[in-house]
Amino acid sequence: MLPEFLNVNDDPGRKEFNGKGLVGAYAIDDEGVPAQAVKLVTEGKLEGFLIGREPVRDFPQSNGHGRAGIAGSPRPAFGVLEITAQDGLSDDALEKKLVDLGKDRGLKSVYYVETLGGEAPRLLYRITLDGKRELVRGATLDDLDQRALRSGVEAAGKDLFLANYFGDVPGTLLAPALLLDDVTIRRANEKNEKLPFYPPPQ
């Protein structure tokens, strides 16, 4: 289960978001079944599955999500996965809630991840309880697993971020910013990456 304010849907028929193309969009899956929009999680409760031609108990019919890689057989895979939050917060409200959470727990500072690559933050800030930001380098996230996402989400943003995955089976993820209850920040052993000289293209 997820927090009751989160919903998860997959809609392969959705081709763009804010004017940007979605690589996970498709009309017919690799088993010849028309793609269908599927409600996966509603108010935190599991409601549906991504199904190919291989039946699943209580879900005997394909919903058009049998997808294959270049040399593989079809398997259930998402197309355009969208996670939304009921009554999602603005970025400012989410940051204020983060700082308030730190105050309630008697912490000296909290952490704000602006961009993330895997489990390694690309832009990570330490925020003191008076609101001052300091850029942190050479850190990685620990204990960021399914348990943290299932029971540790305190709040979520209202705006969605777009991630296109150009893998063996292309997919798109649309998801809000999340406020997590407890994630460990530890020193990374890898050499720090240099920040890009220019912002990403719009």
C-alpha positions in Angstrom: 0.0 0.0 0.0 1.0 3.6 -0.6 -0.2 6.7 1.4 -3.9 7.3 0.8 -3.2 10.6 -1.0 -1.3 8.9 -3.9 -2.8 7.6 -7.1 -0.9 5.7 -9.8 -2.2 5.2 -13.4 -0.6 4.0 -16.6 -1.8 5.4 -19.9 0.2 4.4 -23.0 -2.1 6.5 -25.1 -0.7 9.7 -23.6 1.7 11.1 -26.1 2.9 14.4 -24.6 3.2 16.3 -21.4 3.7 20.1 -21.3 4.6 20.0 -25.0 7.2 17.3 -24.6 7.0 13.9 -26.3 6.7 10.7 -24.1 8.8 7.8 -25.3 6.6 5.3 -23.3 3.5 6.0 -25.5 2.3 3.3 -27.9 -1.0 2.2 -29.5 -0.6 -1.6 -29.7 1.5 -3.7 -27.4 4.0 -6.3 -28.7 1.4 -9.1 -28.4 -1.0 -7.3 -30.8 -3.4 -6.0 -28.1 -4.6 -2.4 -28.1 -3.0 -0.4 -25.2 -5.4 0.5 -22.4 -5.3 3.0 -19.6 -5.0 1.2 -16.2 -5.7 2.4 -12.7 -3.1 0.7 -10.6 -3.3 2.5 -7.2 -6.3 4.5 -6.0 -6.1 6.4 -2.7 -3.1 4.3 -1.8 -4.7 0.9 -2.4 -3.7 -1.5 -5.2 -6.5 -1.8 -7.7 -5.1 -3.2 -10.9 -2.1 -4.8 -12.7 -0.3 -4.4 -16.0 -1.3 -7.5 -17.9 0.0 -9.2 -21.1 -1.5 -12.2 -22.7 -0.4 -14.4 -19.8 -3.4 -14.3 -17.4 -3.1 -13.3 -13.7 -5.6 -14.5 -11.1 -8.7 -12.4 -11.1 -7.3 -10.6 -14.2 -7.7 -13.0 -17.1 -7.7 -10.5 -20.0 -4.7 -8.6 -21.4 -4.9 -4.8 -21.0 -2.3 -4.2 -23.7 0.9 -4.1 -21.6 2.8 -7.0 -23.0 6.0 -5.5 -24.2 9.2 -7.0 -25.5 12.8 -5.9 -25.7 14.9 -6.4 -28.9 15.8 -10.0 -28.1 13.3 -10.9 -25.4 9.8 -12.2 -25.0 6.9 -9.9 -24.1 6.4 -9.2 -20.4 4.2 -6.8 -18.5 5.8 -3.3 -18.5 4.6 0.3 -18.0 4.2 2.7 -20.8 3.4 6.2 -19.4 3.2 5.8 -15.6 1.7 8.8 -13.8 1.8 9.3 -10.0 -0.3 12.1 -8.6 -1.1 13.4 -5.2 -4.5 14.5 -4.0 -4.2 18.1 -2.6 -0.5 18.2 -3.6 1.6 21.0 -2.2 3.5 23.7 -4.0 7.3 23.6 -3.8 7.4 26.4 -1.2 4.8 24.6 1.0 6.6 21.3 0.6 9.9 22.9 1.7 8.2 24.6 4.7 6.7 21.3 5.7 10.2 19.7 5.5 11.7 22.4 7.7 8.8 22.1 10.2 9.3 18.4 10.3 13.0 19.0 11.2 12.0 21.5 14.0 9.5 19.0 15.5 12.3 16.4 15.7 14.9 18.7 17.1 17.2 18.4 14.1 19.7 21.1 13.2 19.1 20.8 9.4 17.2 18.9 6.7 18.1 17.9 3.2 16.6 18.9 -0.1 17.3 16.9 -3.3 16.7 19.0 -6.4 17.8 16.6 -9.0 18.5 12.8 -8.7 20.4 10.3 -10.7 19.7 6.8 -9.4 20.5 6.9 -5.7 23.1 9.7 -6.1 21.8 13.2 -5.8 23.1 15.5 -8.5 22.0 18.6 -6.6 21.6 18.2 -2.9 21.1 21.1 -0.4 21.4 21.2 3.4 18.7 23.5 4.8 19.1 24.9 8.3 16.0 25.6 10.3 16.2 29.3 9.6 16.0 28.6 5.8 19.6 29.0 4.8 20.7 26.7 1.9 24.1 25.1 1.5 25.1 23.0 -1.5 26.4 19.5 -0.5 28.8 17.5 -2.7 29.9 13.9 -2.4 26.8 12.4 -0.8 24.5 9.6 -1.7 21.1 8.4 -0.4 20.9 5.2 1.7 17.9 3.1 2.7 15.9 4.5 -0.2 13.9 1.4 -0.9 10.3 0.2 -1.4 9.7 0.3 2.3 10.6 4.0 2.5 8.3 4.8 -0.4 5.5 2.7 1.0 5.4 4.0 4.5 7.7 6.9 4.7 6.1 9.5 2.3 4.8 12.4 4.4 3.6 14.6 1.6 3.9 15.1 -2.2 4.0 18.0 -4.6 1.3 19.0 -7.0 3.6 19.6 -10.0 4.8 16.5 -12.0 8.4 15.9 -13.2 9.0 14.0 -16.4 11.5 11.2 -16.9 11.8 9.4 -20.2 13.7 6.1 -20.0 15.3 4.9 -23.3 15.9 1.3 -22.2 15.3 -2.0 -23.8 11.6 -1.3 -23.3 11.1 2.5 -23.4 9.0 4.0 -20.6 7.9 7.4 -19.2 7.5 8.3 -15.6 5.5 11.4 -14.4 5.8 11.9 -10.7 5.6 14.6 -8.1 8.3 15.7 -5.5 8.1 13.6 -2.4 8.7 14.5 1.3 10.2 11.4 2.9 10.0 10.7 6.6 13.5 9.3 7.0 16.4 8.8 4.5 20.0 8.4 5.4 22.5 10.7 3.7 26.0 9.2 3.6 29.4 10.1 2.0 29.8 8.7 -1.4 33.0 6.8 -2.2 32.9 7.8 -5.9 34.7 10.9 -7.2 32.4 13.9 -7.4 30.9 14.7 -10.8 31.4 18.2 -12.1 28.2 20.2 -12.4 27.2 21.0 -16.0 28.3 24.5 -17.3 24.9 25.2 -18.9 21.3 24.5 -17.8 19.4 21.8 -19.7 17.5 22.9 -22.9 13.9 23.9 -22.5 
